[in-house]
Amino acid sequence: MIAAAPVSVPAPPRRPPNLVVKTLGVTFAMVFVLLVVVFVVVSMSIREQVRQTVSANLESSQRLFGVLEGRRQREL
């Protein structure tokens, strides 16, 4: 008589432990929040730096215009 081959029953898929899932979720959330905070701080810093640069350029242009206007007034 021929013996039947043993039938192996597939094991149910293993789920990761809840603590690992929660830890990874909190880690990703904290990294996301940290990146958002860094982005906001950097964008505010850059905005202020651009504002100061534009202001300095306008003041410089205004002084130059004043000097040129003074020369033009003396020539007339």
C-alpha positions in Angstrom: 0.0 0.0 0.0 1.2 3.5 -0.9 1.4 5.9 2.0 0.0 9.4 1.4 2.4 12.3 1.6 1.9 14.4 4.7 -0.1 17.5 4.0 1.4 20.6 5.4 -1.0 23.3 6.5 0.3 26.8 5.9 0.8 28.7 9.1 -1.3 31.8 9.4 0.6 35.0 8.5 2.3 36.5 11.5 1.5 40.1 12.5 4.1 42.3 14.0 3.7 42.9 17.7 1.5 45.9 18.5 4.3 47.6 20.4 6.5 47.6 17.3 3.7 49.0 15.2 2.9 51.8 17.7 6.6 52.6 18.2 7.1 52.9 14.4 4.0 55.0 14.0 5.0 57.4 16.8 8.6 57.6 15.4 7.3 58.5 11.9 4.9 61.0 13.3 7.6 62.7 15.4 10.0 62.8 12.4 7.3 64.4 10.3 6.5 67.0 13.0 10.2 67.8 13.4 10.7 68.2 9.7 7.6 70.6 9.5 9.0 72.7 12.4 12.4 72.9 10.8 10.9 73.9 7.4 8.8 76.6 9.1 11.8 78.0 11.0 14.0 78.0 7.9 11.4 79.6 5.7 10.8 82.3 8.3 14.5 82.9 8.6 15.0 83.1 4.8 12.0 85.5 4.5 13.5 87.8 7.1 16.9 87.7 5.4 15.4 88.5 2.0 13.4 91.4 3.5 16.6 92.8 5.0 18.5 92.4 1.8 15.7 94.1 -0.2 15.5 96.9 2.3 19.3 97.5 2.2 19.2 97.5 -1.6 16.4 100.1 -1.7 18.3 102.3 0.8 21.4 102.1 -1.3 19.5 102.9 -4.4 17.8 105.8 -2.7 21.1 107.3 -1.5 22.6 106.9 -5.0 19.5 108.6 -6.5 19.8 111.4 -4.0 23.5 112.0 -4.9 22.6 112.0 -8.6 19.7 114.3 -8.1 21.9 116.7 -6.1 24.5 116.8 -8.9 21.7 117.5 -11.4 20.4 120.3 -9.2 23.9 121.9 -9.0 24.3 121.7 -12.8 21.2 123.6 -13.5 
